[in-house]
Amino acid sequence: MYGIIIGAGRGRRLMPLTEELPKCLADIGGRRILDWALHAFADAGVERVAFIGGYQIETVKARYPHLTFYHNTAWERNNILASLFYAEPAMDDGFICSYADILYRPSIIQRLSQSEADIALAVDTAWRDRYAGRSQHPENDAEKVIVEGDRVIEIGRHISSETAHGEYIGVAKFSRDGARVLRAHYHRVATQYDGQSFWSSSSVRTAYLIDLFQELLDQAVPMRAVPTAGDYMEIDTTEDYEIAQRTWKPTFER
């Protein structure tokens, strides 16, 4: 099973930190954001890691030559969903995918790895605590989920905070069968919705990963939530970066 980290974008809301570096290389607690993800994967026994790069990919390659790289050459014109599928060759045996601009503890990858579900999403049930005092990234921008038991029944930014069970943190696990289903539906919608809007996005090319997740739910594909009460932070803005520098504590050596 591969770990796949989606890190093609520049992260303009983190300027000037991303003026010359992708945001996954920004330091939090003396360690790059990417280091935190790699530590979490390694601690859970996920030894093969692929990185999908775009902006300044050569800089990431130079610092992490041991990773498998996929180059999203159209990173300025597409979005997370299309970016993920540049790494489709790494999906054959199942995979765990992760956004590249987030911090999380190894326990989250461990619980996802242990889940028997073919598709499992890491969901922060204490998500609203992180939005206190966070003015640049409001709650209505969160990738919220509604869950019954452990079954995800809806996902999207449109869900109200009061209705949401939690926030999808950007980390998901797909078994071999789960990966096969995801790939089949992606290629279907890429053809079916060619030149048309797709869920919350103007096209499949500019769609978010959660748009495909909602499509899977709409097609009755089972999806399970793996909860975490915190142990996660998003680094989307300079405000997020400053908060993380104050509150995210190191737990491993570089």
C-alpha positions as CSV (number, residue, x, y, z in Angstrom):
1,M,0.0,0.0,0.0
2,Y,1.3,3.4,-1.0
3,G,1.0,6.7,0.9
4,I,0.1,9.4,-1.6
5,I,0.7,13.0,-0.7
6,I,-1.1,15.6,-2.9
7,G,1.2,18.7,-2.9
8,A,1.1,20.3,-6.4
9,G,-0.3,23.7,-5.5
10,R,1.5,26.8,-4.4
11,G,-0.6,28.0,-1.5
12,R,-1.0,31.6,-2.2
13,R,-2.8,32.3,1.1
14,L,0.5,31.5,2.8
15,M,2.5,34.2,1.0
16,P,5.2,35.3,1.5
17,L,6.2,31.8,2.9
18,T,5.4,30.2,-0.5
19,E,7.0,32.8,-2.6
20,E,9.8,30.4,-3.5
21,L,8.8,27.2,-1.7
22,P,5.7,25.0,-1.8
23,K,3.8,25.2,1.5
24,C,4.6,21.6,2.4
25,L,8.2,22.7,3.0
26,A,7.2,25.4,5.5
27,D,8.5,24.7,9.0
28,I,6.2,24.0,12.0
29,G,7.9,23.3,15.3
30,G,11.3,23.0,13.6
31,R,10.1,20.4,11.1
32,R,8.7,20.8,7.6
33,I,5.0,20.1,7.2
34,L,5.9,17.3,4.8
35,D,8.1,15.7,7.5
36,W,5.1,15.4,9.8
37,A,3.2,13.4,7.2
38,L,6.2,11.2,6.3
39,H,6.7,10.5,10.0
40,A,3.0,9.5,10.4
41,F,3.2,7.1,7.4
42,A,6.4,5.5,8.6
43,D,5.1,5.1,12.1
44,A,2.1,3.2,10.7
45,G,4.3,0.9,8.5
46,V,3.5,2.6,5.2
47,E,7.0,2.5,3.6
48,R,6.3,3.5,0.0
49,V,5.3,7.1,-0.3
50,A,4.5,9.0,-3.6
51,F,4.4,12.8,-3.8
52,I,2.4,14.6,-6.4
53,G,4.2,17.8,-7.1
54,G,3.7,20.8,-9.3
55,Y,4.9,24.2,-8.0
56,Q,8.6,23.9,-7.3
57,I,8.6,20.1,-7.6
58,E,12.4,20.1,-8.2
59,T,12.9,21.7,-4.8
60,V,10.9,18.9,-3.1
61,K,12.8,16.2,-5.2
62,A,16.1,17.6,-4.1
63,R,15.2,17.4,-0.4
64,Y,13.3,14.0,-0.5
65,P,15.0,11.9,-3.3
66,H,13.7,8.7,-1.7
67,L,10.1,9.4,-2.6
68,T,8.3,8.4,-5.8
69,F,7.3,11.5,-7.7
70,Y,4.5,12.3,-10.0
71,H,4.4,15.6,-11.8
72,N,1.1,17.5,-12.1
73,T,2.2,19.7,-15.1
74,A,-1.2,21.4,-15.2
75,W,-1.2,22.3,-11.5
76,E,-2.1,26.0,-12.2
77,R,-5.3,24.9,-14.1
78,N,-6.6,21.9,-12.2
79,N,-7.4,21.0,-8.6
80,I,-7.0,18.3,-5.9
81,L,-9.0,15.6,-7.6
82,A,-7.3,15.7,-10.9
83,S,-4.0,16.1,-9.1
84,L,-4.5,12.9,-7.2
85,F,-5.0,10.9,-10.4
86,Y,-1.5,11.8,-11.6
87,A,-0.5,9.1,-9.1
88,E,-2.9,6.5,-10.4
89,P,-0.1,4.0,-11.0
90,A,0.5,3.9,-7.3
91,M,-3.1,3.0,-6.5
92,D,-3.1,-0.7,-7.6
93,D,-2.6,-2.3,-4.2
94,G,-4.7,0.3,-2.2
95,F,-3.4,3.5,-0.8
96,I,-3.8,6.2,1.8
97,C,-3.9,9.7,0.4
98,S,-3.2,13.0,2.2
99,Y,-3.3,16.7,1.5
100,A,0.2,18.2,1.8
101,D,-0.8,21.2,3.9
102,I,-1.9,19.5,7.0
103,L,-0.4,18.3,10.3
104,Y,-1.6,15.1,12.0
105,R,-0.4,12.6,14.5
106,P,0.7,9.0,13.5
107,S,-2.3,7.5,15.4
108,I,-4.6,8.7,12.6
109,I,-2.7,6.8,9.9
110,Q,-2.6,3.8,12.2
111,R,-6.3,3.7,12.7
112,L,-7.0,4.2,9.0
113,S,-4.6,1.3,8.2
114,Q,-6.5,-0.9,10.6
115,S,-9.9,-0.1,9.3
116,E,-11.6,-3.0,7.5
117,A,-13.6,-0.5,5.3
118,D,-12.7,-0.4,1.6
119,I,-13.0,3.4,1.8
120,A,-12.4,5.2,5.1
121,L,-12.1,8.9,5.8
122,A,-10.4,10.5,8.8
123,V,-12.9,12.8,10.5
124,D,-12.1,15.3,13.2
125,T,-15.0,15.3,15.7
126,A,-13.6,18.2,17.7
127,W,-13.2,20.3,14.5
128,R,-15.0,23.4,15.7
129,D,-12.5,24.0,18.5
130,R,-9.9,24.7,15.8
131,Y,-12.0,27.5,14.3
132,A,-12.1,29.6,17.5
133,G,-10.1,32.8,16.8
134,R,-9.5,31.7,13.2
135,S,-10.7,34.6,11.1
136,Q,-9.1,33.9,7.7
137,H,-10.6,30.5,7.2
138,P,-14.2,30.4,8.4
139,E,-16.2,27.3,9.3
140,N,-18.2,27.5,6.1
141,D,-15.1,26.6,4.2
142,A,-14.6,23.3,6.1
143,E,-15.1,20.0,4.3
144,K,-17.8,18.8,6.7
145,V,-19.4,15.4,7.0
146,I,-22.6,13.9,8.3
147,V,-22.3,10.5,9.8
148,E,-24.7,7.8,10.9
149,G,-22.9,5.4,13.2
150,D,-19.6,5.2,11.4
151,R,-21.1,5.5,8.0
152,V,-20.6,8.7,6.0
153,I,-23.8,9.8,4.4
154,E,-22.9,13.3,3.1
155,I,-19.8,15.4,2.6
156,G,-19.4,19.0,1.5
157,R,-18.8,22.6,2.5
158,H,-22.5,23.3,2.1
159,I,-23.3,21.3,5.3
160,S,-24.1,23.6,8.2
161,S,-21.8,23.5,11.2
162,E,-24.8,22.6,13.5
163,T,-25.6,19.6,11.3
164,A,-22.1,18.3,10.8
165,H,-20.7,15.4,12.7
166,G,-17.1,16.5,12.0
167,E,-14.6,17.7,9.4
168,Y,-12.8,15.5,6.8
169,I,-9.2,16.3,7.5
170,G,-7.8,15.4,4.1
171,V,-6.6,11.9,4.8
172,A,-8.4,8.8,3.4
173,K,-7.7,5.1,3.0
174,F,-8.6,2.9,0.1
175,S,-8.2,-0.9,0.0
176,R,-7.4,-2.5,-3.3
177,D,-11.2,-2.8,-3.9
178,G,-11.8,0.7,-2.7
179,A,-9.2,2.0,-5.0
180,R,-10.7,0.1,-7.9
181,V,-14.1,1.7,-7.3
182,L,-12.7,5.2,-6.9
183,R,-10.8,4.9,-10.2
184,A,-13.7,3.5,-12.1
185,H,-16.0,6.4,-10.9
186,Y,-13.4,9.0,-11.6
187,H,-13.0,7.9,-15.2
188,R,-16.7,7.7,-15.6
189,V,-17.4,11.2,-14.3
190,A,-14.5,12.6,-16.3
191,T,-16.3,11.4,-19.4
192,Q,-19.9,11.9,-18.3
193,Y,-19.4,15.5,-17.0
194,D,-16.9,16.6,-19.7
195,G,-17.4,20.3,-20.1
196,Q,-20.1,20.4,-17.4
197,S,-20.2,21.4,-13.7
198,F,-19.6,18.6,-11.2
199,W,-21.1,18.9,-7.8
200,S,-19.6,22.1,-6.2
201,S,-17.1,22.7,-9.0
202,S,-17.3,24.1,-12.5
203,S,-15.8,20.9,-14.0
204,V,-14.2,17.6,-13.1
205,R,-10.8,19.2,-13.9
206,T,-11.3,21.9,-11.2
207,A,-13.1,19.6,-8.7
208,Y,-12.2,18.8,-5.2
209,L,-11.7,15.3,-3.9
210,I,-14.8,15.7,-1.7
211,D,-16.8,16.2,-4.9
212,L,-15.9,12.7,-6.1
213,F,-16.6,11.4,-2.5
214,Q,-20.1,12.8,-2.7
215,E,-20.6,11.2,-6.1
216,L,-19.6,7.9,-4.6
217,L,-22.1,8.3,-1.8
218,D,-24.8,9.3,-4.3
219,Q,-24.0,6.0,-6.1
220,A,-24.5,4.1,-2.8
221,V,-20.8,3.3,-2.4
222,P,-20.1,2.6,1.3
223,M,-17.7,5.0,3.1
224,R,-16.8,4.8,6.7
225,A,-15.6,7.5,9.1
226,V,-12.5,7.0,11.3
227,P,-12.8,9.6,14.1
228,T,-10.2,11.7,15.7
229,A,-10.9,14.3,18.4
230,G,-8.2,16.7,17.3
231,D,-4.6,15.7,16.6
232,Y,-4.9,17.6,13.4
233,M,-4.3,21.1,12.0
234,E,-4.7,22.7,8.6
235,I,-2.1,25.2,7.4
236,D,-4.0,27.2,4.8
237,T,-3.3,30.8,5.8
238,T,-0.6,32.9,7.5
239,E,-2.9,33.0,10.5
240,D,-3.0,29.1,10.6
241,Y,0.8,29.1,10.3
242,E,1.1,31.4,13.3
243,I,-1.4,29.4,15.4
244,A,0.4,26.1,14.6
245,Q,3.8,27.6,15.6
246,R,2.3,28.4,19.0
247,T,0.3,25.2,19.6
248,W,1.6,22.2,17.6
249,K,4.2,20.5,19.7
250,P,7.0,18.3,18.3
251,T,6.8,14.6,19.0
252,F,9.7,13.2,17.1
253,E,13.3,13.9,16.1
254,R,14.1,15.2,12.6
